[in-house]
Amino acid sequence: MPKKNKKSKYLIKRIANSRMLYLLQRAHEIFPQKKELANRYAYLARRYAQRAKIKIPAEWKKRICNKCKNFLYPGLNCRVRLHSHRGKGSHVSLTCFDCDKTTRYFIKLKNNSDNKN
């Protein structure tokens, strides 16, 4: 069996990345009209990333539910809340309406102690 060279691996990853991003953009555009098709697009995009061993960008990764793997569209099938706590730090919570899974994304605070004179 012939080995794949580095150039062909690079091309496979580049093609998979472009297809994945295209599918996620189409899922975002089509979700209000056709929810099932948008979920299918998100599933296919995840499969492209898994097969090519590439990462889904953070802005798109947060748009897929960790439990039911459906595409999340704020206001239609998920709720987005901003929670601020002084001592603990702030976080954004995303709640999926399909499976009631809440995912929290913590916000890092900047240290103002470096700016003191």
LORODO-557560 format. One record per residue (C-alpha): residue number from 1; residue in one letter; x negated, y, z negated. Coordinates in nm, 2 decimals. Each point is the difference from the previous one (the first is absolute). Layout:
<dose num="NUM" residu="A" px="X" py="Y" pz="Z"/>
...
END
This chain:
<dose num="1" residu="M" px="0.00" py="0.00" pz="0.00"/>
<dose num="2" residu="P" px="-0.15" py="0.34" pz="0.10"/>
<dose num="3" residu="K" px="-0.07" py="0.25" pz="-0.27"/>
<dose num="4" residu="K" px="0.16" py="0.34" pz="0.01"/>
<dose num="5" residu="N" px="-0.25" py="0.28" pz="0.02"/>
<dose num="6" residu="K" px="0.01" py="0.32" pz="-0.21"/>
<dose num="7" residu="K" px="0.13" py="0.20" pz="0.30"/>
<dose num="8" residu="S" px="0.31" py="-0.22" pz="0.04"/>
<dose num="9" residu="K" px="0.07" py="0.01" pz="-0.37"/>
<dose num="10" residu="Y" px="-0.01" py="0.38" pz="0.01"/>
<dose num="11" residu="L" px="0.24" py="0.01" pz="0.30"/>
<dose num="12" residu="I" px="0.24" py="-0.24" pz="-0.18"/>
<dose num="13" residu="K" px="0.00" py="0.22" pz="-0.31"/>
<dose num="14" residu="R" px="0.04" py="0.32" pz="0.20"/>
<dose num="15" residu="I" px="0.29" py="-0.14" pz="0.20"/>
<dose num="16" residu="A" px="0.17" py="-0.14" pz="-0.31"/>
<dose num="17" residu="N" px="-0.04" py="0.33" pz="-0.18"/>
<dose num="18" residu="S" px="0.16" py="0.20" pz="0.28"/>
<dose num="19" residu="R" px="0.29" py="-0.24" pz="0.03"/>
<dose num="20" residu="M" px="0.05" py="0.00" pz="-0.38"/>
<dose num="21" residu="L" px="0.01" py="0.38" pz="-0.02"/>
<dose num="22" residu="Y" px="0.24" py="0.01" pz="0.30"/>
<dose num="23" residu="L" px="0.24" py="-0.25" pz="-0.16"/>
<dose num="24" residu="L" px="0.00" py="0.19" pz="-0.33"/>
<dose num="25" residu="Q" px="0.07" py="0.33" pz="0.18"/>
<dose num="26" residu="R" px="0.28" py="-0.16" pz="0.19"/>
<dose num="27" residu="A" px="0.14" py="-0.15" pz="-0.32"/>
<dose num="28" residu="H" px="0.01" py="0.34" pz="-0.15"/>
<dose num="29" residu="E" px="0.18" py="0.15" pz="0.30"/>
<dose num="30" residu="I" px="0.25" py="-0.27" pz="0.05"/>
<dose num="31" residu="F" px="0.09" py="-0.08" pz="-0.37"/>
<dose num="32" residu="P" px="0.31" py="0.23" pz="-0.03"/>
<dose num="33" residu="Q" px="0.16" py="-0.17" pz="0.30"/>
<dose num="34" residu="K" px="-0.12" py="-0.36" pz="-0.02"/>
<dose num="35" residu="K" px="-0.11" py="-0.11" pz="-0.34"/>
<dose num="36" residu="E" px="-0.06" py="-0.37" pz="0.10"/>
<dose num="37" residu="L" px="-0.22" py="0.09" pz="0.30"/>
<dose num="38" residu="A" px="-0.21" py="0.24" pz="-0.22"/>
<dose num="39" residu="N" px="-0.05" py="-0.28" pz="-0.25"/>
<dose num="40" residu="R" px="-0.11" py="-0.23" pz="0.28"/>
<dose num="41" residu="Y" px="-0.25" py="0.26" pz="0.12"/>
<dose num="42" residu="A" px="-0.14" py="0.03" pz="-0.35"/>
<dose num="43" residu="Y" px="-0.03" py="-0.38" pz="-0.02"/>
<dose num="44" residu="L" px="-0.19" py="-0.01" pz="0.34"/>
<dose num="45" residu="A" px="-0.23" py="0.28" pz="-0.10"/>
<dose num="46" residu="R" px="-0.09" py="-0.19" pz="-0.32"/>
<dose num="47" residu="R" px="-0.07" py="-0.31" pz="0.20"/>
<dose num="48" residu="Y" px="-0.23" py="0.19" pz="0.24"/>
<dose num="49" residu="A" px="-0.20" py="0.13" pz="-0.30"/>
<dose num="50" residu="Q" px="-0.02" py="-0.35" pz="-0.16"/>
<dose num="51" residu="R" px="-0.11" py="-0.17" pz="0.32"/>
<dose num="52" residu="A" px="-0.26" py="0.25" pz="0.09"/>
<dose num="53" residu="K" px="-0.11" py="0.05" pz="-0.36"/>
<dose num="54" residu="I" px="0.05" py="0.37" pz="0.00"/>
<dose num="55" residu="K" px="0.14" py="0.23" pz="-0.27"/>
<dose num="56" residu="I" px="0.34" py="0.18" pz="0.03"/>
<dose num="57" residu="P" px="-0.06" py="0.37" pz="-0.05"/>
<dose num="58" residu="A" px="0.11" py="0.12" pz="-0.35"/>
<dose num="59" residu="E" px="0.27" py="0.23" pz="0.13"/>
<dose num="60" residu="W" px="0.17" py="-0.29" pz="0.18"/>
<dose num="61" residu="K" px="-0.08" py="-0.27" pz="-0.26"/>
<dose num="62" residu="K" px="0.21" py="0.20" pz="-0.25"/>
<dose num="63" residu="R" px="0.29" py="-0.02" pz="0.24"/>
<dose num="64" residu="I" px="0.03" py="-0.38" pz="-0.02"/>
<dose num="65" residu="C" px="0.16" py="-0.15" pz="-0.31"/>
<dose num="66" residu="N" px="-0.24" py="-0.23" pz="-0.20"/>
<dose num="67" residu="K" px="0.27" py="-0.25" pz="-0.09"/>
<dose num="68" residu="C" px="0.25" py="-0.03" pz="0.29"/>
<dose num="69" residu="K" px="-0.24" py="0.13" pz="0.27"/>
<dose num="70" residu="N" px="0.27" py="0.23" pz="0.15"/>
<dose num="71" residu="F" px="-0.08" py="0.34" pz="0.16"/>
<dose num="72" residu="L" px="0.07" py="0.28" pz="-0.25"/>
<dose num="73" residu="Y" px="0.16" py="0.32" pz="0.11"/>
<dose num="74" residu="P" px="0.04" py="0.25" pz="-0.28"/>
<dose num="75" residu="G" px="0.36" py="0.10" pz="-0.06"/>
<dose num="76" residu="L" px="0.15" py="-0.29" pz="0.20"/>
<dose num="77" residu="N" px="-0.13" py="-0.31" pz="-0.16"/>
<dose num="78" residu="C" px="-0.24" py="0.12" pz="-0.27"/>
<dose num="79" residu="R" px="-0.02" py="0.27" pz="-0.27"/>
<dose num="80" residu="V" px="-0.31" py="0.21" pz="-0.06"/>
<dose num="81" residu="R" px="-0.05" py="0.16" pz="-0.34"/>
<dose num="82" residu="L" px="-0.29" py="0.21" pz="-0.13"/>
<dose num="83" residu="H" px="-0.08" py="-0.06" pz="-0.37"/>
<dose num="84" residu="S" px="-0.24" py="0.23" pz="-0.18"/>
<dose num="85" residu="H" px="-0.15" py="-0.09" pz="-0.34"/>
<dose num="86" residu="R" px="-0.26" py="0.22" pz="-0.16"/>
<dose num="87" residu="G" px="-0.21" py="-0.27" pz="-0.18"/>
<dose num="88" residu="K" px="0.07" py="-0.30" pz="0.22"/>
<dose num="89" residu="G" px="-0.03" py="0.17" pz="0.34"/>
<dose num="90" residu="S" px="0.27" py="0.04" pz="0.27"/>
<dose num="91" residu="H" px="0.13" py="-0.26" pz="0.24"/>
<dose num="92" residu="V" px="0.24" py="-0.03" pz="0.29"/>
<dose num="93" residu="S" px="0.25" py="-0.29" pz="-0.03"/>
<dose num="94" residu="L" px="0.16" py="-0.16" pz="0.30"/>
<dose num="95" residu="T" px="0.31" py="-0.21" pz="-0.06"/>
<dose num="96" residu="C" px="0.12" py="-0.23" pz="0.28"/>
<dose num="97" residu="F" px="0.38" py="-0.03" pz="0.01"/>
<dose num="98" residu="D" px="-0.01" py="-0.34" pz="0.17"/>
<dose num="99" residu="C" px="-0.19" py="-0.19" pz="-0.28"/>
<dose num="100" residu="D" px="-0.01" py="0.27" pz="-0.28"/>
<dose num="101" residu="K" px="-0.38" py="-0.02" pz="-0.02"/>
<dose num="102" residu="T" px="-0.17" py="0.31" pz="-0.14"/>
<dose num="103" residu="T" px="-0.35" py="0.08" pz="0.11"/>
<dose num="104" residu="R" px="-0.21" py="0.26" pz="-0.16"/>
<dose num="105" residu="Y" px="-0.28" py="0.20" pz="0.16"/>
<dose num="106" residu="F" px="-0.21" py="0.18" pz="-0.26"/>
<dose num="107" residu="I" px="-0.13" py="0.35" pz="0.08"/>
<dose num="108" residu="K" px="-0.35" py="0.07" pz="-0.11"/>
<dose num="109" residu="L" px="-0.05" py="0.32" pz="-0.20"/>
<dose num="110" residu="K" px="-0.29" py="0.23" pz="0.08"/>
<dose num="111" residu="N" px="-0.24" py="0.07" pz="-0.29"/>
<dose num="112" residu="N" px="-0.01" py="0.37" pz="-0.07"/>
<dose num="113" residu="S" px="-0.28" py="-0.04" pz="-0.26"/>
<dose num="114" residu="D" px="-0.25" py="0.02" pz="0.29"/>
<dose num="115" residu="N" px="0.11" py="0.36" pz="0.08"/>
<dose num="116" residu="K" px="-0.04" py="0.13" pz="-0.36"/>
<dose num="117" residu="N" px="-0.28" py="0.25" pz="-0.06"/>
END
